[in-house]
């Protein structure tokens, strides 16, 4: 099955990126084709002073920095449409 994970991943620090990355590794080990999308920016610097990491905290899964940014919520729509187009699902009639 093709799966697109959308969430925080390396280079962002913290527990959530580690959990999303672990999920991606586990799904891949189960034989799924996993693609991971992460944000280019997570939020305004004055509210989220988090800086991207220079060295990973755990095992890295290749993530594609997509058009996901807090400044433009339409990026989520683009990622969703792209994931739907790449899906191997067919409508049964």
C-alpha positions as CSV (number, residue, x, y, z in Angstrom):
1,X,0.0,0.0,0.0
2,X,1.2,3.5,-0.7
3,X,1.1,5.7,2.3
4,X,1.9,9.5,2.5
5,X,2.7,10.6,6.1
6,X,2.3,14.3,6.7
7,X,3.8,15.5,9.9
8,X,6.9,16.9,11.6
9,X,10.1,15.1,10.8
10,X,13.8,15.8,10.8
11,X,15.1,18.5,10.8
12,X,12.5,19.5,13.4
13,X,13.3,18.6,17.0
14,X,11.1,16.9,19.6
15,X,9.2,13.8,20.4
16,X,6.5,14.1,17.6
17,X,9.1,14.1,14.8
18,X,10.7,11.0,16.4
19,X,7.3,9.2,16.6
20,X,6.4,10.1,13.0
21,X,9.8,8.9,11.8
22,X,9.4,5.7,13.8
23,X,6.0,5.1,12.2
24,X,7.4,5.5,8.8
25,X,10.2,3.0,9.5
26,X,7.7,0.5,10.9
27,X,5.3,0.8,7.9
28,X,8.3,0.4,5.5
29,X,9.4,-2.8,7.4
30,X,5.8,-4.1,6.9
31,X,6.3,-3.8,3.2
32,X,4.4,-0.5,2.6
33,X,5.6,2.2,0.2
34,X,5.9,5.2,2.5
35,X,6.4,8.9,1.5
36,X,6.8,11.5,4.2
37,X,6.1,15.2,3.8
38,X,7.2,17.7,6.4
39,X,7.0,21.5,6.8
40,X,9.4,24.0,5.5
41,X,8.4,26.3,8.4
42,X,6.4,25.3,11.4
43,X,5.3,28.8,12.6
44,X,6.2,32.4,13.3
45,X,9.6,32.7,15.0
46,X,8.2,34.8,17.8
47,X,5.7,32.1,18.8
48,X,7.7,29.0,17.9
49,X,11.4,29.8,18.4
50,X,12.3,26.3,17.4
51,X,15.2,26.0,15.0
52,X,15.9,23.1,12.7
53,X,18.4,20.6,14.0
54,X,21.8,20.3,12.5
55,X,22.3,16.7,13.6
56,X,19.4,14.1,13.8
57,X,18.1,12.9,17.2
58,X,17.3,9.5,15.9
59,X,17.2,7.4,12.7
60,X,16.3,9.6,9.8
61,X,13.6,8.7,7.2
62,X,13.9,10.6,3.9
63,X,11.3,13.3,4.1
64,X,10.3,15.7,1.4
65,X,9.9,19.2,2.5
66,X,6.7,20.0,0.8
67,X,4.8,23.2,0.2
68,X,3.7,23.0,3.8
69,X,4.1,26.2,5.7
70,X,2.1,28.0,8.4
71,X,1.9,31.0,6.1
72,X,0.0,29.2,3.3
73,X,-2.6,26.6,4.3
74,X,-3.2,25.8,0.6
75,X,0.0,23.7,0.7
76,X,-1.9,21.0,2.6
77,X,-4.4,20.8,-0.2
78,X,-1.6,20.4,-2.7
79,X,0.1,17.7,-0.7
80,X,-3.3,15.9,-0.4
81,X,-4.0,16.1,-4.1
82,X,-0.6,14.9,-5.0
83,X,-0.9,11.9,-2.6
84,X,-4.3,11.0,-4.1
85,X,-3.0,11.1,-7.6
86,X,-0.1,8.7,-6.7
87,X,-2.5,6.3,-4.9
88,X,-3.1,2.9,-6.5
89,X,-6.8,2.9,-5.5
90,X,-9.3,2.2,-8.2
91,X,-13.0,2.8,-7.9
92,X,-15.0,-0.5,-8.0
93,X,-18.3,-0.3,-9.9
